[in-house]
Amino acid sequence: MNERREIHRYREIAPDYAYDGSIFSDEPERLHRLKDIIANRLPAPDRIIITLYADCQSTRALGRRFGLSHTTVRKEVNRIKRQILKMYKDYEHLR
């Protein structure tokens, strides 16, 4: 099943994108916040999509993997990016 294969692929690469606050002392605060938002505040399906997108670097490649058009994937990726940006702005207001 295509969905199971993608979940398996996500699980393979997820450790590479995992959030661990203790290792970010040398990273800029901005990157630290973005990783925190993606790892801890995004719903799991959105986190999977954006992580796989980061791995593929292409909506066309990700669309082929999901069996969807690149337009559909692009719309979802853009929606998730907007969601991340909104959370980032909210994150700054909490400080």
Secondary structure, 3 states (H helix, E strand, C coil): CHHHHHHHHHHHHHHHHCCCHHHCCCCCHHHHHHHHHHHHCCCHHHHHHHHHHHHHCCHHHHHHHHCCCHHHHHHHHHHHHHHHHHHHHHHHHHC
